[in-house]
């Protein structure tokens, strides 16, 4: 998962990632992005103690 996020952050396109990792599908990349967004949303919404 982190690899996919790093590749996207470095400027790789979904097409390039899929070419490098033939076992992945476009939906897998979207799932990684959704997971990261949800994780970030939870971190931001937790009030500090």
Backbone bond lengths (Angstrom), bond angles and torsions (degrees), N, CA, C in turn:
res aa  C-N    CA-C-N  psi(-1)  N-CA   C-N-CA  omega(-1)  CA-C   N-CA-C  phi
1 X - - - 1.439 - - 1.527 111.25 -
2 X 1.320 116.47 -48.95 1.459 118.80 -178.27 1.519 111.49 -64.17
3 X 1.326 115.75 -33.30 1.464 118.88 177.49 1.519 110.84 -60.16
4 X 1.316 116.62 -45.16 1.465 120.49 -179.45 1.521 110.05 -62.08
5 X 1.321 117.82 -43.42 1.469 120.62 178.28 1.525 111.04 -62.48
6 X 1.325 116.80 -41.69 1.464 120.18 179.10 1.530 111.35 -64.62
7 X 1.328 116.55 -41.24 1.464 119.73 178.73 1.528 110.81 -63.16
8 X 1.319 117.23 -44.04 1.462 119.97 178.16 1.525 110.96 -63.41
9 X 1.327 116.39 -41.97 1.467 120.47 179.91 1.519 111.88 -65.34
10 X 1.329 116.50 -29.19 1.464 119.22 -179.64 1.526 112.39 -80.94
11 X 1.331 116.11 -6.41 1.459 119.21 176.83 1.515 115.26 108.30
12 X 1.339 117.27 -1.28 1.462 118.76 177.11 1.527 109.53 -66.26
13 X 1.303 115.62 144.14 1.454 120.13 176.63 1.522 109.73 -86.69
14 X 1.318 115.76 164.59 1.465 119.59 175.95 1.522 110.01 -58.43
15 X 1.307 116.73 -40.34 1.459 121.45 -179.27 1.525 110.91 -61.16
16 X 1.328 117.54 -42.47 1.467 121.23 178.68 1.524 111.18 -65.26
17 X 1.320 116.63 -41.50 1.461 120.56 179.46 1.521 109.78 -64.24
18 X 1.316 116.88 -44.08 1.462 120.73 -179.86 1.520 111.42 -64.76
19 X 1.318 117.51 -33.23 1.465 120.60 177.46 1.527 110.77 -68.73
20 X 1.336 117.26 -36.89 1.461 121.64 179.95 1.525 112.49 -76.38
21 X 1.321 117.09 -27.64 1.462 122.62 -177.23 1.522 109.49 -128.20
22 X 1.318 117.32 81.67 1.469 120.66 -174.45 1.531 114.62 -62.69
23 X 1.334 117.77 -17.68 1.468 119.74 177.92 1.529 112.13 -75.63
24 X 1.333 117.33 -18.09 1.462 121.22 179.20 1.517 110.57 -82.42
25 X 1.314 114.45 154.18 1.459 121.73 172.53 1.521 107.95 -123.42
26 X 1.310 115.85 162.08 1.458 120.62 -178.80 1.532 111.42 -54.80
27 X 1.316 116.31 -36.60 1.471 120.64 179.45 1.527 111.24 -64.05
28 X 1.330 117.72 -30.65 1.470 121.30 177.57 1.524 110.60 -64.94
29 X 1.321 116.14 -41.66 1.468 120.12 178.85 1.522 109.70 -64.94
30 X 1.319 117.05 -41.83 1.461 120.52 178.23 1.523 111.07 -64.05
31 X 1.336 116.72 -37.31 1.469 120.52 178.42 1.527 110.83 -64.49
32 X 1.329 117.42 -39.10 1.466 121.14 176.72 1.525 110.12 -62.17
33 X 1.318 116.67 -43.98 1.465 120.40 179.64 1.530 111.30 -65.31
34 X 1.309 116.98 -40.89 1.471 119.92 178.31 1.527 111.07 -64.69
35 X 1.333 116.81 -41.47 1.462 120.84 177.76 1.522 110.47 -60.56
36 X 1.332 116.67 -46.70 1.462 120.80 -178.98 1.524 110.80 -63.99
37 X 1.321 117.55 -40.26 1.467 120.86 179.13 1.524 110.96 -64.92
38 X 1.317 116.44 -43.03 1.466 120.04 179.52 1.527 110.96 -66.46
39 X 1.306 116.96 -39.84 1.469 120.49 178.00 1.526 110.26 -62.95
40 X 1.300 116.28 -44.29 1.470 120.64 178.92 1.529 110.43 -63.14
41 X 1.319 116.93 -41.15 1.462 120.72 179.53 1.530 110.29 -61.52
42 X 1.332 116.90 -40.54 1.467 119.90 179.04 1.525 111.33 -67.73
43 X 1.315 117.65 -39.82 1.469 120.88 179.62 1.531 111.42 -64.85
44 X 1.310 116.40 -38.83 1.467 120.61 -178.67 1.528 111.04 -72.65
45 X 1.326 117.35 -32.14 1.466 119.49 -174.93 1.515 113.85 -87.32
46 X 1.328 118.81 -5.19 1.458 121.19 177.95 1.535 108.62 -80.18
47 X 1.328 117.03 117.23 1.469 118.41 -179.86 1.521 111.67 -69.14
48 X 1.317 117.32 141.97 1.471 119.84 177.52 1.526 110.62 -66.16
49 X 1.302 115.92 149.14 1.477 119.94 -179.76 1.502 111.38 -84.94
